[in-house]
Amino acid sequence: MESVAGDWTDKGKKRIVISTHSPSFLPLRSLADLPNIVFFGGGADCRQIDPANGLLQSSKLGHFVARTGLSHRQALFAERILLVEGPSDETVAARIAQRLGMKIEARNTQILPALGKGEFREARKLFTEIGMRVAVLADLDALVDNNSLVNDFSSADGASAVANASGHSSLTDLDGKLRSEFAALIATNEAAIDAVVAAYPYWSDKQDPDVRRRRCALAQLLSQPSAFTGELGKEMAALATRYGVLLTGLEQLGCFFLCRGAIENYFATNFGGAGKPARASAEAEHLAALPPAEIPSKYPELVRALRSAAPGRSIDESVLLRGKLAAALGAIFQSMELGSTDAQIEGMATSVLPAIRGLFKFHNATSSDQPAVRVELLSEIFNLTGFPLTVARNDNLNDAVAKIRPADSSRT
């Protein structure tokens, strides 16, 4: 098909249109191939990159596209993208999403390693240009070392409203003030700060002591500001509060930072001298055995980034059953008499809702002058509390069935 594709006015050429969900069909080898692809879906208009778009002149974006593998091309079919810094972040994020029951693919979201923070801006521009909602999860040095990522999100839709709500003209303005104050504190308290962050696990191979001090100090500030004491501790605590305002505003726009440093700073153990991929795999195995309820406190920023990138209402099995049970009970009480047998009561329910046969068992529980039914849940598929449930004819059915709730929130 590629060999004959072209303008049909040229001899031997044909115009070929492919509608596909297969990334293998995408001939995306360079930026020059992008204008040949039309993107649509999710209620958005059809999108196509204009060959004259200045985005196609970006050398960093060109390198990103040139290195795209199958997973990157698969992302071109998604509605939402979560950009992370590398394969280690992707491995841990995918396992956390699985443990929390977040159906990433079903929500048409793709977790995509950007092969380094230097490609965040270009990749985000590309995916935004073709109609996708893009969230970013970056190491903390992307906040410490420069303001490029903050500036990028400060021009995003809704950024002005977010900044104004926090009392600032822009998030760039807030970030600039915090940088100045943070730099001043470091300049006048180097020895005291070094004493606090000396043992902080560094996440980069750079040996510049000033870079290390800034990065570790901010990580300590954001993760445990109480480590700083005395007058410095008071100033750091106040600064941490203001940094919280900035980070909260950025997260509303889809920009998240790993406040402890890098993904490895969240791992349960050091995993010896293994390389990054091996350590990430070991951490993923550790997470597989961890109760889901504990994960958000251990990976707070990553979990919030996942929820932002893959929004969706959790599936509550009890909602379906409550509706069917209320309908069945309504049908029963229309015909039930004080002496109705269990078989007659069940027949009243299944005659209206045949699909509930084998799901519930109904018993005559009349104990006074009005009919009452005791309901047992027969199916072992559903993990719910509230059974057995006894309901009388004069009871409010909505209130009665509201007692049926999920027994294990991790299954919703």
N, C-alpha and C positions, 0 to 999 in steps of 0.2 A: 504493500500500500504506500509506503514512503517513497518507493522508487517511481511511482507514477503520479503521486500527488502534486498538484500545481494548478496553474490557471488553465482552464479548459480551452482557452483560445490557442494555447501552445500544443503543437502536435504531440500526441501520445500522452498528454496529461489529463488528469481528472480531479475534480473537487470531491474530496472524501470527507464526510461528516460522521463522527463516531460519538454516540451517546453511551457512556460507560461508567461503571463504578470500579473498574480495574485500574490500579496504578501502573500496571505493566504496560498499558496502552499509552501512557503519557510520555511523549517524546521530549522530556524536559532535561536537556543537557546543558543549556546555557540560557542567559537572559533573553537572547534573541528568540527563543522558542516560546516565551510567555505570551506574546500577542496572538499566538495561534490557538490559545486555549480560552474557551468561554466557560465562566463559572456561574452557576445559578443554583437556587434551592433555598429552603428555609424561609420562604416568603420574600426574599430579597430579589431585586431586579437582576437581570443578567449582567454580569460584569466581564469586561474584557480590557486588558491592559493596552493602552494606546502606545504604539511604537515610539511616539515622540515624548512619552512620559520620562521626565528626568530621573525617575526611580531606576530606569534601566541603565543609567550611566554609572551606578554605584559599583565600585570595584569590590567592596566588601560583600554586597549582595550577590555579585557575580560569583565570588568564591563560594558563598553559601549554596547557591543553586548548583554550581558545578559539583559540589560534594553531596548533593541530595541522593539518598538511597531510597529504598522502597518505602521505609517508614515515613520519610519526609514527603514523598509523593502521595502516600495515603492521606496525609494531613490536608492535601488540597481538596479532599472530598468532605472534610469536616465543616461544621458550622462554628466551632469554637476551638481555640488552640491554647494550650498551656506551654509556654516556652520555658525550658529549664536549661541549666548551664552545661550539662553533659550526661553521659550514659549512667553515671552513678546516681544522679538526681532522678533520672527517668526510672531506674530500677526500683528505688525506694518509693517514689511517688506512685508507681503502678501497684506495688504491693499494698500500700496504705489504702489506696482507692478500693482495692479488692477486699481488704479486711473490714472496711467501713461500709461495704455493700453499695458503693457508688458505682453505678453501671456507666462507666466512662464512655464506652463505645456506643451503648444504647442511647446516650444523651448527645451523640454525634460530636464528641470531644476527642481531641488527640493530644497526648502528652508528647512534646517534641523537643529533643535536645538540640540546642542552638550551636553546639560546638564552641562555646565560649561566650562571655558577656559582650565581646566586641561585635557580635552579630545580632544582638537583641534588637537594636533599633531598626536595622535593615530588614530583618525577618518580620518584625512587627509591622513595618510599613507595607511590606509585600502582602501579608495576609490580610491586613486591614483594607488595602486597596481592592482586593478581590472579594470583599464583603464579609469577612470573618471577624468574630469578636476575639481579641487576643489578650490573654493575661500573661504576666511574666513573673517568674520566681527566680530571683538573682541572689548570688552570694552578697554578703554585706560589703565587700570591697567595692562593689558597683555603686554603693552609696558613699563610702568613705573617700575613695580616690578622686572622684570627679562628680559633676552634677549632670552629666549628659542624659542619664536615664530619667532623672527627676524632671529635667527640662522637656524631655520627650513626652512624658505623661502630663506635664503641666499645660500642654497645648491640646490635650485630648478633649473630646466632647464632654461637657459637664464639669471640667476642671475648675473653671472660674467659680461656679456655684459652690463647689466643694471648698475651695480656698476662702471664699467670702463667708461661708458658714463658720469657719474657724477664725475669722477676724483678720484675714490677710488678703492682700490684693491678688496674690498668686502663690502657688506652692513653691515656685522658684524663689520668690521673695522670702518665704518662711525658711526654705532650705539654706539660702544665703546667710540669713541671720544666725541660724544654728551653727553653720560652719564657722563663722567668725567667732562666735562665743566659745565653741569647742576648741578651736585653734588657740585662743587666748588662754583657756584653762590649761591646755597641755604645755604651752610655752612657759607659764609661770609655776607649773607644778610637776615638772618632768620627773624628779626623783620620787615624789610621792606616788605618781601614777605608775612608774616603772615597778615600784615595790608591790603594787596591787596586781598588775597584769603580768608579772614575770613568769608565773606558772601557767598563764592562759594558753591553751593549745593553739598554736599558730596554724593557719590553713594555707599558707603559701610558701613557695621555695625562695621568695625574695628575702634577701638578708639586710636590706636597708633598715636601720634601726628606727628611723623616723616613721617609715611606712608601717612597720610592725607596731610601733607604739600607738599610732592613730587607729589602726584596725582593731587591735586588741582592746584598747581603751573604750572604743565605741561598742564593741561586742559586750564587754563587761558592763558598760553603762546600760545597755538595752536589756541584758539578760539578768543581771544582779547588781543594780546600782548601790545596794547596801554594802558592797565590798569596799567602797570608798568611805572614809570616816572623817570626823572633824568638820572644819569649815569647808574643805574640799568636798566632803560627802554631801553637805547641804546644797552646794552649787551643782554637783553632779545629779542629785535627785531632782532638782528643779529643771535641769536641762533634759533629763530623761522624760519628764512629763511633757515638755514641749516637743521633744522628738516623737513622742507617742501621738501627738496631734498630727504631725507630718505623715507618719507611717499610716495612721488610720485614714487620712485623706487620700494617700496614694493607693491604699488597698481598695478604696471605693471605686477607683478608676481601673483596677486590675493590675497594679504594680505591687509586688510583694518582695520583701527582703528576708533572708535567713538571718535573724538577729544574733545568733550565736556565732556566725562566721560563715561556715560552709556546711554542706550536708553532713560531712564527717563529724562535725562538732555535736551532732545529735545522736550519734551511734551509741548503743548501749555499752559496748566494749571497744578496745583498741584493735582487736583482731590481729595482734602481732605486727609483723612487718609486711603484711600482704599489700598488694597494690590496690588502687582505688576500686576497680571493678570487682575484685575478690572481696574486698571489705563491704561493698554495697550488697553483694549477693549474700554474704553472711548476715548482714543486718536485716535483709529481706526475710531470711529464714527465722531470725529472732522475732520479727514482727508477726510471722505466721502463727507463733505460739502465744502472742500477747493478747490479752482480752481487748476487744475493740474499744471499750470504754476508756482505756488508758492511753490510747494513741493520741487523741487531740492535745493532751497536756504535754506529751513528749515531742510532738511535731506541730506546734500551734500554727506557725505561718504556712507550712506546707498544706495542712488540712484546710485552712481558710482559702488558700489559693485553689485547691481542688474544688471546693464548694463554689468558688466564684467562677471557675472555668467550666464547671459541669453542673449548673443549677438544675434542680428538678425536685419535684415532690416525691418523698419516699412512699413506697407502696405499703399501705396499711391493710393487711388481710382482714382485720376485724371490720373494716368499713363495709366490705362486701357481705360478710356474714350477718352483720347487724341489720342491714337492709332486708335480706332474705328472711331472717328470723322474724322481724317485725311484721312482714307481709304474711308469713305463715301463721303467726299468732293471731293476727287480725282475722284471717280466714277461719281459724279454729273457733274463736269466740263468737263468730256470727252464727254458728250452728251448735256449739257444745252445750250439753245439758249436764246437770249435776252427776248423773250416773253414766255418762259416756265412758266406754272402755278405751284403753290405750290404743288399741287397733283402730277404733273409730276416729279417735283424735288424730292419729297419724294419717288416716285416709283423708280427713278434712284438709290437712296441710298439703299433702302431695297431689290432691286433685287440683289444687290451684297452682302449686309450684312443683311439678314432677322432678325437677332437677335436684331438689334437696333430699330425695330418697337416699337413705344411707348416710346422710350427713348429720342429722339430728335424731334423737329418740325422744318421743313425747309421752308423758305420763299424766294421768288425772291426779292432781294434787289438791282437789277440793277438800277444804276442812271446815268451811262455814256455809253460809247461804249463797255464796257466789262461786261460779266455776273458777278453777285455777289450774295451771299447767306447769309441770316441772320439765325443763328441757336439759337433756344431756348432749354433749358433743361426742359423736361417734368417731369422726375422722381424726386420724393421728397426724394428718398433714399440717393442720393448723396448730400453732403454739399460742393459745389464748387463755386468759384468765376470765373468771366470772361464771364458769359452769361448775356444777349444775345451777340453772337459773329458774327460779319459781316466779311466775307472773299470774296475777289475778285479773279477771275481766275488767274491773274498774281501775286498774293501774294504767298509768300513762305509758304506752308502749315505747315511746322514744326514750323516756327516762329509764325504763326497765332494761332495754337492750344496750343502753350506753354503758352498762357495767361490763360489757364484753370488751376487753382491751388486749393488746399484744402482751404476751408474757415476757418476751425477750426483744428489747428495742433494737438489737443488732440485726434482727430479721426484717425490719421495715426498710 
